[in-house]
Amino acid sequence: MDVTPRYLGAGSFLARRDPRVLLLVPVLYFVAVANVADLRGMLVCAAIALVYYRAAGIPWRGVRANWVFMLTFTTLLVVVNSVFTAADTRVGAGEALFVIPLTGTEVTWATLSYASTLLIRYASLAMVSFPVAFAIAPSDLGVALARLRLSQRLAYGVDLTFRFLPSTVAALRETIDAQRVRGYEHSRSRNPFRKLASLKPVVVPVTVNALIDAEDTANAMDLRGFGAKHRTWMRELAFGRTDYLVMGGFLALAAVMTAAKFFGPFGEVWAP
């Protein structure tokens, strides 16, 4: 089964850009925010990321589940790693607001500032990364990676992976529907082992079909001589003036935030 990945940002400002821009911007943004420990500087970066994300034109209803999962997981990760635990960068940063009973960890304004910075950092990274999945035309991903001088095997492998995942999800849904017609019902037991055992009628056929599809794809590529010599791509890519402006803006952001870490206020945790 071949299912095209969701192309939710079709026609948007970012969708009209060279796909290499959408691949390089997250890298530059990561370089910028990795050097920011100050909440105020992180808010500036997040505002830029929000503008960039809005330019992708991704409808909320299409990625609502993705955002809920990402924010839930990120919040739990930040709370456990920055609030319930201590860090050397926050020792002695003001009086404690309260003490967590279970761990005895003192929570200060610096603690909350540090946790907020991490949460906003992860959320803003998702903002600049979502357009890679939803605003690049499915047929342009492989050629964009190849034009970035990556190995043709890696470029085509990533392209196939983006197509394989939605195909597997579609196969899973069809398998569940087919098994329900045959009387399958998911176990409502609280026993985790019994729940896993009840998934056998679904997991086994999906896994077998995924392996068969992967083997068929590999055989088809071998029959066409993939990897024997350098692959050519029909799609031609060229940076435009707007592409250079977007890339230059994020390159400047990375340079400014890196310099601010060493010569400015953004290298330390900010405590109000």
C-alpha positions in Angstrom: 0.0 0.0 0.0 1.4 3.4 -1.0 -0.2 6.3 0.9 1.0 9.9 0.2 2.2 11.8 3.3 -0.1 14.6 4.5 0.7 17.8 2.6 -1.2 20.2 4.8 0.7 23.4 3.9 0.1 23.3 0.2 0.1 26.8 -1.4 1.4 28.6 1.7 4.4 30.9 1.8 6.8 28.2 3.0 5.4 25.6 0.6 6.5 28.0 -2.3 10.0 28.2 -1.0 12.8 25.9 -2.0 12.4 22.7 0.2 16.1 23.0 1.2 15.2 26.2 3.1 12.7 24.2 5.2 15.3 21.6 6.0 18.1 24.1 6.9 16.0 26.5 9.0 15.5 24.1 11.9 19.2 23.5 12.0 20.0 27.2 12.2 17.2 27.7 14.8 18.6 24.9 16.9 22.0 26.6 16.9 20.4 29.8 18.0 18.2 28.5 20.9 20.9 26.0 22.1 22.8 29.0 23.3 19.9 30.8 25.1 19.4 30.2 28.8 17.6 33.5 29.5 13.8 33.3 29.4 13.5 36.8 27.8 15.8 35.8 24.9 13.9 32.5 24.5 10.7 34.4 24.1 12.2 36.5 21.3 13.2 33.4 19.5 9.8 31.8 20.1 8.1 34.8 18.6 10.2 34.4 15.4 9.5 30.7 15.3 5.7 31.4 15.7 5.8 33.8 12.7 7.7 31.1 10.7 5.2 28.4 11.7 2.2 30.6 10.7 3.8 31.1 7.3 3.5 27.4 6.7 -0.3 27.6 6.7 -0.7 24.3 8.5 -4.4 24.0 9.7 -4.8 23.4 13.4 -7.3 20.5 13.0 -4.8 18.6 11.0 -2.0 18.7 13.6 -4.0 19.0 16.8 -3.2 15.5 17.9 0.5 16.0 17.2 0.6 19.2 19.3 -1.3 17.6 22.2 1.1 14.7 22.3 4.2 16.9 21.9 3.2 19.4 24.6 2.1 16.7 27.0 5.3 14.7 26.7 7.5 17.8 26.7 5.7 19.2 29.8 6.2 16.0 31.7 9.9 15.8 30.6 10.5 19.4 31.7 8.8 19.1 35.1 10.7 15.9 35.9 14.1 17.1 34.7 14.0 20.8 35.9 11.5 21.1 38.7 11.7 17.8 40.6 15.5 17.7 40.3 18.2 20.2 41.2 20.7 21.9 38.8 24.0 23.6 39.5 23.0 26.7 37.5 20.1 27.3 39.9 21.8 26.8 43.3 21.6 29.9 45.5 19.3 31.8 43.1 17.1 33.5 45.6 14.8 32.3 48.4 12.7 29.1 47.9 9.1 29.7 47.0 8.1 26.3 48.2 9.5 22.8 48.8 8.3 19.7 46.9 7.2 17.2 49.6 8.3 14.0 47.9 11.8 15.0 46.8 12.5 17.9 49.2 13.6 20.1 46.2 13.4 23.8 46.7 11.6 25.6 43.9 12.8 29.2 43.3 12.0 31.9 40.7 15.1 30.7 38.9 13.8 27.2 38.8 10.5 28.3 37.2 12.4 30.5 34.8 14.7 27.6 33.8 11.7 25.2 33.3 9.8 27.8 31.3 12.8 28.4 29.1 13.1 24.6 28.4 9.4 24.3 27.6 9.4 27.2 25.3 12.6 26.0 23.6 11.1 22.6 22.8 7.8 24.1 21.6 9.5 26.6 19.4 11.7 23.8 17.9 8.5 22.0 17.0 7.2 25.1 15.3 10.1 25.3 12.9 10.2 21.5 12.5 6.5 20.8 11.7 6.8 22.5 8.2 9.4 19.8 7.3 6.7 17.2 7.6 3.7 19.1 6.4 4.8 21.9 4.1 7.3 20.1 1.8 5.7 18.4 -1.2 6.1 14.6 -0.8 7.9 14.4 -4.1 10.4 17.1 -3.2 11.8 15.6 0.0 14.2 13.1 -1.6 15.5 15.6 -4.2 16.0 18.3 -1.5 18.1 16.0 0.6 20.1 15.0 -2.5 20.7 18.6 -3.4 22.1 19.1 0.1 25.0 16.7 -0.9 23.7 13.9 1.2 24.2 10.3 0.1 21.6 9.2 -2.5 20.9 6.1 -0.4 20.2 8.3 2.7 18.1 10.8 0.6 15.9 8.1 -0.9 15.7 6.1 2.4 14.3 9.2 4.2 11.9 9.7 1.3 10.7 6.1 1.5 10.4 6.4 5.3 8.1 9.4 5.1 5.9 7.3 2.7 6.1 4.1 4.7 4.8 5.5 8.0 1.4 6.8 6.7 1.1 3.6 4.7 1.6 1.5 7.9 -1.0 3.6 9.8 -3.5 3.1 7.0 -2.8 -0.6 7.0 -3.3 -0.7 10.8 -6.7 0.9 10.5 -7.8 -1.4 7.7 -6.6 -4.4 9.8 -8.5 -3.3 12.9 -11.7 -2.8 10.8 -11.3 -6.2 9.3 -10.7 -7.9 12.6 -13.8 -6.1 14.1 -15.9 -7.6 11.4 -14.7 -11.0 12.5 -15.7 -10.2 16.1 -12.4 -8.8 17.4 -12.7 -6.6 20.6 -9.8 -5.0 22.4 -9.4 -6.2 25.9 -10.6 -3.8 28.6 -8.7 -5.6 31.3 -6.3 -3.6 33.5 -3.7 -6.3 33.2 -1.1 -4.9 30.8 0.1 -8.4 29.7 -3.5 -9.3 28.8 -3.9 -6.1 26.8 -0.7 -6.8 24.9 -1.9 -10.4 24.2 -5.2 -9.0 22.9 -3.4 -7.0 20.3 -2.0 -10.1 18.6 -4.7 -10.3 15.9 -3.8 -6.8 14.9 -0.1 -6.5 15.4 0.9 -9.8 13.6 -0.8 -9.1 10.2 0.3 -5.4 10.2 3.9 -6.4 10.9 3.9 -9.2 8.3 2.4 -6.9 5.7 4.9 -4.2 6.5 7.8 -6.6 6.1 6.4 -7.9 2.8 6.0 -4.3 1.5 9.5 -3.4 2.5 10.9 -6.5 0.8 8.9 -5.8 -2.4 10.2 -2.2 -2.5 13.8 -3.4 -2.0 13.5 -6.0 -4.7 12.0 -3.4 -7.1 14.8 -1.0 -6.4 17.4 -3.7 -7.0 15.8 -4.7 -10.3 16.1 -1.1 -11.4 19.8 -1.0 -10.5 19.4 1.5 -7.6 22.8 2.2 -6.1 24.8 0.9 -9.0 25.6 4.5 -10.2 24.8 8.0 -9.3 21.1 8.8 -9.5 19.8 11.8 -11.4 16.6 13.7 -10.4 14.2 15.3 -12.8 13.2 18.0 -10.3 15.4 21.1 -10.5 15.8 23.3 -7.4 17.1 26.8 -7.3 17.2 29.3 -4.4 15.3 32.5 -5.0 15.7 36.0 -3.5 13.1 35.3 -0.8 14.8 32.0 0.0 18.1 33.8 0.7 16.3 36.3 2.9 14.7 33.7 5.0 18.0 31.8 5.3 19.9 35.0 6.1 17.4 35.9 8.8 17.8 32.7 10.7 21.6 32.7 10.1 21.7 36.2 11.7 19.5 35.0 14.6 21.9 32.1 15.2 24.9 34.5 15.1 23.3 37.0 17.4 22.1 34.5 20.0 25.6 32.8 20.0 27.3 36.1 20.5 24.7 37.0 23.3 25.7 33.9 25.2 29.3 35.0 25.4 29.0 38.8 25.5 25.4 39.4 26.5 22.8 38.6 29.1 21.3 35.5 27.5 23.9 33.0 28.7 22.6 32.8 32.3 19.3 31.8 33.8 17.2 34.8 34.4 15.5 35.2 37.8 12.9 37.9 38.1 
